């Protein structure tokens, strides 16, 4: 026996009502921040309370997490006999401006002297899947068991990993326009608060560079032109351009040898920024 039209309307109405209730529950009871952003806030809060002379915050992607290391590793590279530097590396896989915008107030609250920025931060990378009803409900009732953010991973070099990396690079860099207004707003806010900006580009392996054939150059040129002449910006500097394939875990993330080169380059830029502020 098939339902009548009125019965169907009632069923549809009940389903819509239930979905509405579920959305209300998820919206009201789920943390505004995604769990990985909560980890970022915890790292920032720890930095804000650290007994150090200077504080450095890295906003970037997983490339930066490998290239600059964990908070402890980066702090050790940046610190000298005359300067105790505390640092946190908020590099996260495929992060974009949308990743960091909700926590920028916590970044400033950590009272950094230097922000290390990777240009991909200003390449839109919308994570729409994180705000769907299904995802909100899952986070509410079955929170993800995320690996600690403050760690490095070293994926293997495989043919599939190479294909995936090329596909992602081509898709991301050919279909996006940089967040120029947001970049300038962040830089100007930093300047008003005496915060220097170090803009650097992490390395990629020679095979990836050849495969993507400069597809990212156009949008980065727009961003770099917009930031040129800003007095509190140092860079952009390409770090580790001399690295060969043996300095990479997979095709895009550097290993320990690569990290030593890149982190030393960035450390020199950070100290240049601190010298300017001290002077």
C-alpha positions in Angstrom: 0.0 0.0 0.0 1.6 3.3 -1.1 1.4 6.4 1.1 -1.0 9.1 0.1 0.2 12.6 -0.9 -0.8 14.0 2.5 1.1 11.2 4.3 4.2 11.8 2.1 4.1 15.5 3.0 3.9 14.6 6.7 6.9 12.3 6.4 8.9 14.8 4.5 8.0 17.4 7.1 9.1 15.2 9.9 12.4 14.4 8.2 13.1 18.1 7.6 12.2 18.9 11.3 14.6 16.1 12.5 17.4 17.4 10.3 16.7 20.9 11.7 16.9 19.7 15.2 20.1 17.8 14.5 21.7 20.8 12.9 20.7 23.0 15.9 22.2 20.5 18.3 25.4 20.2 16.3 25.7 23.9 15.9 25.1 24.7 19.5 27.1 21.9 21.1 30.0 21.5 18.7 33.1 23.5 19.3 33.4 26.4 16.8 37.0 25.3 16.2 38.0 22.1 14.5 40.1 19.8 16.7 43.3 20.6 14.8 42.6 24.3 15.5 42.2 23.5 19.1 45.6 21.9 19.1 47.0 25.1 17.5 45.4 27.2 20.3 47.0 25.0 22.9 50.4 25.5 21.3 49.9 29.2 21.2 48.8 29.4 24.8 51.9 27.5 25.8 54.1 29.9 23.8 52.4 32.9 25.4 53.4 31.7 28.8 56.9 30.7 27.9 59.9 32.3 29.7 61.8 33.4 26.6 63.2 36.6 25.1 61.4 36.4 21.8 58.5 34.4 20.4 58.0 33.2 16.8 54.9 31.7 15.2 54.9 29.8 11.9 51.7 29.8 9.8 52.0 27.3 7.0 51.2 23.9 5.6 52.6 20.4 6.2 55.6 21.4 4.1 56.6 23.9 6.8 56.0 21.3 9.6 58.7 19.2 8.0 60.9 22.0 6.8 61.0 23.8 10.2 60.4 21.0 12.7 58.5 20.8 15.9 58.2 23.6 18.5 61.2 22.2 20.4 63.3 21.7 17.3 62.6 25.1 15.8 63.1 26.8 19.2 66.5 25.1 19.5 67.5 26.3 16.0 66.4 29.9 16.6 67.9 30.3 20.1 71.5 31.6 20.6 73.6 32.4 23.6 72.2 35.9 23.6 68.6 35.1 22.6 66.2 32.6 24.1 63.6 32.1 21.4 60.4 30.2 21.8 58.6 29.0 18.7 55.5 27.1 17.6 55.0 25.6 14.1 51.3 25.6 13.1 52.0 24.0 9.7 49.0 21.9 8.8 48.2 19.8 5.8 46.8 21.9 2.9 46.2 24.8 5.3 44.9 28.1 3.9 43.7 31.4 5.2 40.5 29.8 6.3 42.5 27.6 8.6 44.1 30.4 10.5 41.5 33.2 10.4 39.4 31.8 13.3 42.5 31.7 15.6 44.3 34.9 14.6 43.2 36.5 17.9 45.0 33.8 19.7 48.1 34.2 17.5 48.3 37.9 18.6 47.6 36.9 22.2 50.8 34.8 22.2 52.6 38.1 21.7 54.9 37.0 18.9 57.9 39.1 17.8 58.0 37.4 14.4 55.5 35.7 12.2 57.0 33.2 9.6 54.5 33.0 6.8 54.4 30.6 3.8 52.6 32.2 0.8 50.3 29.2 0.5 48.6 30.6 3.6 47.0 33.2 1.3 46.0 30.7 -1.3 42.3 29.9 -0.7 41.8 26.3 0.4 38.2 26.0 1.5 37.5 22.9 3.7 33.8 22.8 3.1 33.6 19.2 4.4 34.4 20.4 7.9 31.1 22.4 8.2 28.6 19.9 6.8 25.9 18.6 9.1 27.4 15.1 9.0 30.8 16.4 10.0 29.5 18.5 12.8 27.5 15.6 14.2 30.5 13.3 13.9 32.7 15.8 15.7 30.0 16.2 18.4 29.4 12.5 19.1 32.6 10.8 17.7 35.5 13.3 17.9 38.4 12.4 15.6 41.5 10.9 17.2 44.0 13.3 15.6 47.7 12.7 15.7 49.5 15.4 17.6 50.0 18.5 15.5 53.5 19.2 16.8 55.0 16.2 15.0 56.8 15.5 11.7 55.9 12.8 9.3 58.1 11.3 6.6 56.0 9.6 3.8 57.8 7.3 1.4 58.5 8.2 -2.3 56.1 6.1 -4.3 54.8 6.5 -7.9 51.3 7.0 -6.5 52.5 9.7 -4.1 54.2 11.5 -7.0 51.0 11.4 -9.1 48.9 12.7 -6.2 51.3 15.5 -5.4 51.4 16.7 -9.0 47.6 16.5 -9.2 47.1 18.5 -6.0 49.7 21.1 -7.0 48.2 21.7 -10.4 44.6 21.9 -9.0 45.5 24.3 -6.2 47.8 26.6 -8.0 45.9 27.0 -11.3 42.4 27.7 -9.9 43.0 30.1 -7.0 43.6 33.8 -6.5 45.6 34.9 -3.5 43.9 36.6 -0.5 45.7 39.9 -1.1 43.4 42.0 1.1 43.7 39.6 3.9 47.4 39.4 3.6 47.7 43.2 3.7 45.4 43.3 6.7 47.5 40.8 8.6 50.8 42.5 7.7 49.4 46.0 8.7 48.0 44.6 12.0 51.4 43.1 12.7 53.2 46.3 11.9 50.9 48.3 14.3 51.9 45.8 17.0 55.6 45.7 16.3 55.6 42.2 14.8 57.9 41.4 11.9 56.9 39.2 9.0 59.3 36.6 7.4 57.9 35.4 4.1 59.6 32.3 2.8 58.9 29.6 0.3 59.7 26.0 1.3 61.4 23.8 -1.2 60.0 21.1 -3.5 61.8 18.2 -5.1 63.3 18.7 -8.6 60.8 16.2 -10.1 57.8 18.1 -8.7 59.2 21.4 -9.9 59.6 20.0 -13.4 56.2 18.5 -13.4 54.2 21.6 -12.3 56.3 23.8 -14.6 55.9 27.1 -12.7 52.1 26.9 -12.4 52.2 28.7 -9.1 54.3 31.6 -10.2 51.4 33.9 -11.4 49.4 34.0 -8.2 52.5 34.2 -6.1 53.7 37.2 -8.1 50.4 39.0 -7.4 50.9 38.4 -3.7 54.5 39.3 -3.6 53.9 42.5 -5.6 51.2 43.5 -3.1 53.5 43.0 -0.1 56.6 44.6 -1.7 57.7 47.7 0.2 55.9 46.8 3.4 58.5 47.9 6.1 57.9 45.0 8.4 58.2 42.2 5.8 61.4 40.4 5.0 61.4 38.2 1.9 60.1 36.4 0.0 63.0 34.1 0.2 63.1 30.6 -1.4 64.7 28.3 1.0 66.5 25.1 0.1 66.4 25.6 -3.7 69.7 23.7 -3.9 68.2 20.5 -2.3 68.2 17.3 -4.3 65.7 14.4 -4.2 67.7 12.7 -1.4 66.7 15.5 0.9 63.0 14.7 0.7 60.9 12.1 2.4 58.4 11.9 -0.4 58.3 14.4 -3.3 57.4 17.5 -1.4 58.2 17.1 2.3 61.9 17.4 3.3 63.6 14.9 5.6 66.0 15.7 8.4 68.8 16.7 6.1 66.5 19.0 4.2 65.1 20.5 7.5 68.7 21.4 8.6 69.2 23.5 5.5 65.8 25.1 5.4 65.5 25.9 9.1 69.0 27.5 9.1 67.9 29.8 6.3 64.7 30.8 8.1 66.6 31.2 11.3 68.9 33.8 9.6 65.8 35.7 8.4 64.2 35.6 11.9 67.4 37.0 13.5 67.5 39.7 10.8 64.0 40.7 11.8 64.9 40.7 15.5 68.0 42.7 14.8 65.8 45.3 13.1 63.4 45.5 16.0 66.2 45.6 18.6 67.9 48.4 16.6 
